[in-house]
Amino acid sequence: MLVAERQRKIVELVNEKLSIRVTELSKIFSVTEETIRRDLEKLEKDNLLMRSHGGAVSLEKDQSETSYLEREITNAAEKRAIAMEAIKSIEAGDQIVLDASTTAWYMAKELPDMPLTVVTNSIKVSIELSKKEQIRVISTGGSLLSQSLSFVGPLAERSLGMYHVNKAFLSCKGVHLEKGLSDFNELQALVKKQMMEIADETVLMVDSSKFGVRSFSQISSLSNIDCVITDAKIEENIKRQLEEKRIKITIAN
């Protein structure tokens, strides 16, 4: 098979599957993994796909990301209440990381102007915090996802790896009691995983509709979560199982 034909088929596969591993492509085309990596590097330069750790992801439709406008009106009251509860655990002088979730944006809006360092991959969070003189804001940079107005990709992940924070505040699309946390978008999932790795403590901010859901890309197991902030609609059996896993549960009113 000619190089150009193989690369065309790689793009077709990535767009069909949304994401694919280097090892899988190597087997499909009977070439070395190094050859596939060179193909992916060229295709990324041509803006036909985006490389991720160990593979590639599709650029079509931002990997099923929900637009910010849609997320802002979905369970808005619950998300704002969860954000207000999360703020209570932040003290002056803390170093924290906020993801690109709507709940993190509500946190940024409501955070008091106090000495604080915030690392984020969210443009909207950065804009809100720029209005507060005492808060130092560090943006990860990276490749922009237009739907969520957030930075992802290897640059964002490497940037996060340079820092250490006291707490990570993040949300996700699905929380499964056995399979853990997941998200629609593989690139977002990788960024959230890195956020958890640089933090002493991880606070998961999710409304009750997220429990029992499994989304496309795995982020982490529940064992890496220290605290869950959710709303009063959480089912009692889910609450009990989280407590059995020694995860602190806070109900936002």
Secondary structure, DSSP 4 states (H G I P E B T S, - for coil): --HHHHHHHHHHHHHHHSEEEHHHHHHHHTS-HHHHHHHHHHHHHTTS-EEETTEEE--GGGGGPPPHHHHHHTTHHHHHHHHHHHHTT--TT-EEEE-SSHHHHHHHHH--S-SEEEEESBHHHHHHHTT-TTEEEEE---EEETTTTEEESHHHHHHHTT--EEEEEE--SEEETTTEEEES-HHHHHHHHHHHHTEEEEEEE--GGGBT---SEEEE-GGG--EEEEETTS-HHHHHHHHHTT-EEEEE-
